[in-house]
Amino acid sequence: MKKPPANVLELPLVERAEMALKAAVEKVWEDHARDGLPIYILRDGKIVEVSPEEPRIQLAQRK
């Protein structure tokens, strides 16, 4: 997970909220990948199950 910039409190509320949401989503992906649990997401208008391996692959590609 990326650390917020030192001047985070000087950023507009909209930017801080977006950063917080992205961090929360990343944490959920990490937790599910670590625990081997699938995640259910909306893809092309349908709810699909994402296997635990997919978040691991995506996290490895980010780092």
KAKA-V733414 format. One record per run of one state. SS is the DSSP state (hx for helix, st for strand, lp for the rest). FROM is the first residue (numbers start at 0). TO is the last residue. Records with the same first field share a line. If there is no record, write none. Layout:
BEGIN
SS = FROM-TO  FROM-TO
END
This chain:
BEGIN
lp = 0-6  10-11  35-37  43-44  50-50  62-62
hx = 7-9  12-34  51-61
st = 38-42  45-49
END
